[in-house]
């Protein structure tokens, strides 16, 4: 909510409010995306090193600072610095929160038998609720005459609440890392060394070992590629969908309604759909099925007759893509703890987003070139992307929950 109260209005503020050229507006927005998505892997590595709590709190504090700075920034340099700070803040707290949510979902599953996807579905639904409410909050502030500065300050206030909530509710120590440190202390005492000797060297060695273990883990890399197919497809909501709406209606005025439809679908249907699917199909099956449904959304565009106002093909794409998202995102996040060791979970969670972000950067350029291609060619290629992801996902472990011996053997 704090994010979406500000960012939808940033481009207009930069162009109309500060008079930046179009290319510079695009650069600023691109830098924000890179400083966030591209650096998720850094936030994940820091989470594994220091635990989720300090990384989350630091990220929230930086986000508050960034929004406050953006509210008063008036030059290109200060705007870019504030935007980079806002993005890096998310690169800190998002992997930490997501990895801790996945870890707690696994523990809850082991304790109660409730599929981990339930917890992760609540996580997705909450995010979409914020994506729906945030722009309304920003629009209200703009209509009341507060301007962009008021939206930035509202985003900062929201993150003050987020910071306070995490400070109150997150565990103060990661029990897994605490046990590892205690075992290391005992080994060093037994070896006649002081606990501080060689600490820096051992930390660096553990860090390199974790990175090597994650980025040479074939099943995890296949999951990253399959998830990349979804994110490249999801990005078409901002690329191909506007072009389709413009072609069908002559303007982009209806886009807001279609985005609202997507968010509302997740808010209303995510938890019931996950509750239904988690008890009936394995995570890998949910991932494959979700990608297939996304592919069906692209295939439906040229096959759907134009409905009222010409929006029926676009609406079909939004509905099917969102349904596929609701199936596959909790499943993908739930598979990560099965494919990596617990002490590498933060790094892996960040890597999942960073690898996918690089794929989206390359995929967006490629799919953007298709906008001038004949419609059958364009929609056929876009259909093939999630289908390729589904084929990769089919090679993954089933993911029945928990780290059984079979899953560990496959994960290497």
MOUR-V346361 format. One record per run of one state. SS is the DSSP state (alpha for helix, beta for strand, coil for the rest). FROM is the first residue (numbers start at 0). TO is the last residue. Records with the same first field share a line. If there is no record, write none. Layout:
SS->FROM-TO, FROM-TO
//
This chain:
coil->0-5, 17-20, 38-38, 50-50, 72-74, 112-114, 143-145, 169-173, 190-197, 215-216, 237-238, 249-253, 278-281, 303-306, 310-310, 339-340, 372-373, 393-403, 411-411
alpha->6-16, 21-37, 39-49, 51-71, 75-111, 115-142, 146-168, 174-189, 198-214, 217-236, 239-248, 254-277, 282-302, 307-309, 311-338, 341-371, 374-392, 404-410
//
